[in-house]
Amino acid sequence: MRVEDRMLIKNLAHTAEIVNTINGGMTEPVINIDKKETEWIVKVRVPGVSAEHLKIEVRDYEMFLFHIISEETTADIELPYLLSAIKLTSQVDFDGIMAEYQAGELSIHLPLDETASGYERDIEIFKK
């Protein structure tokens, strides 16, 4: 490897570090959706974020996943940072939605029901 190539790589790494710091140092969540006949299972990994700082909201046919950022000096101020918005099918049974957090992974179970219609609800996350 030439000296110029090494310098370029070093400069790119330094620039990425600066951009990451400017953008708040947030990491992207890893989201996998397994669509089965009877339910959808959404698996989410958000490195460095605990279950206490995650929030799930369902509004009509969309599910929103937030990282709640709270200021350490003033616990009264909480800022929601949108991690993902997932379009849902009209067949989701909104009353049956359940979320659990285990070993750094959030699993959201979305049971399907052919007679379901729009709904609005916050989903509680259970820790195992």
C-alpha positions in Angstrom: 0.0 0.0 0.0 1.3 3.4 -1.0 1.8 6.2 1.5 -0.8 8.3 -0.2 -3.4 5.5 0.2 -2.7 5.1 3.9 -3.0 8.9 4.3 -6.3 8.9 2.4 -7.7 6.1 4.6 -6.6 7.8 7.8 -8.2 11.1 6.7 -11.5 9.3 5.8 -11.6 7.6 9.2 -11.0 11.0 10.9 -13.7 12.7 8.8 -16.2 9.9 9.7 -15.4 10.3 13.4 -16.0 14.1 13.2 -19.3 13.6 11.3 -20.5 11.0 13.8 -19.7 13.4 16.6 -21.5 16.3 14.9 -24.6 14.0 14.3 -24.8 13.1 18.0 -22.9 9.8 17.8 -26.1 7.9 17.1 -26.0 4.4 15.8 -28.4 3.0 13.3 -30.8 0.3 14.5 -30.7 -3.1 12.9 -34.3 -4.1 12.1 -35.5 -7.5 10.7 -39.2 -8.2 10.0 -40.3 -11.8 9.8 -43.7 -12.0 8.1 -45.5 -15.2 9.0 -49.1 -16.4 8.3 -50.3 -15.6 11.8 -48.1 -12.8 12.9 -45.3 -10.4 12.1 -42.2 -10.5 14.3 -40.1 -7.4 14.3 -36.6 -7.8 15.8 -34.7 -4.7 16.7 -31.1 -4.2 17.9 -30.1 -0.6 18.9 -26.5 -0.7 20.2 -26.0 1.2 23.4 -29.7 1.8 24.1 -31.5 0.1 27.0 -35.1 -0.9 27.1 -35.9 2.0 29.4 -34.9 4.4 26.6 -37.0 2.8 23.9 -40.6 3.6 23.1 -43.1 2.1 20.6 -46.2 3.8 19.3 -48.8 2.6 16.9 -50.9 5.1 15.0 -53.4 3.8 12.5 -51.3 1.6 10.2 -47.8 2.7 11.2 -45.6 1.6 14.1 -43.0 4.1 15.3 -39.9 3.2 17.3 -38.3 6.0 19.3 -35.1 6.3 21.3 -36.0 8.6 24.3 -33.0 10.8 25.0 -33.2 12.5 28.4 -31.0 15.2 29.7 -29.1 14.0 32.7 -29.1 17.3 34.5 -32.9 17.8 34.1 -34.8 14.5 34.2 -38.0 16.4 33.1 -36.8 16.9 29.6 -37.1 13.9 27.2 -36.5 14.1 23.5 -37.9 11.4 21.2 -35.5 10.4 18.4 -37.3 8.5 15.7 -35.4 5.3 14.9 -37.9 3.7 12.5 -41.4 4.0 11.1 -42.8 0.7 9.8 -46.0 0.5 7.7 -48.4 -2.2 9.0 -51.0 -4.2 7.3 -54.7 -3.5 8.1 -54.8 -7.1 9.4 -52.7 -6.4 12.5 -54.6 -7.2 15.7 -53.6 -4.0 17.6 -54.9 -5.2 20.9 -52.6 -8.2 20.7 -49.3 -6.4 20.1 -46.6 -7.4 22.6 -43.0 -6.3 22.9 -40.2 -7.9 24.9 -36.6 -7.0 25.5 -34.0 -9.7 26.1 -30.2 -9.8 25.7 -30.0 -6.5 23.9 -32.8 -7.3 21.4 -36.3 -6.0 21.2 -38.9 -8.4 19.8 -42.3 -6.9 18.8 -45.0 -9.5 18.1 -47.8 -8.2 15.8 -50.5 -10.9 15.6 -52.7 -10.8 12.4 -56.5 -10.7 12.4 -58.5 -10.5 9.2 -61.3 -8.4 10.9 -58.9 -5.8 12.4 -59.2 -2.1 11.8 -57.2 1.1 12.6 -56.1 1.8 16.1 -53.8 3.9 18.3 -51.8 2.6 21.2 -48.5 2.8 23.1 -46.8 -0.6 23.5 -45.2 -1.5 26.8 -41.8 -3.2 26.6 -41.3 -6.2 29.0 -37.8 -7.0 30.1 -36.8 -10.6 30.6 
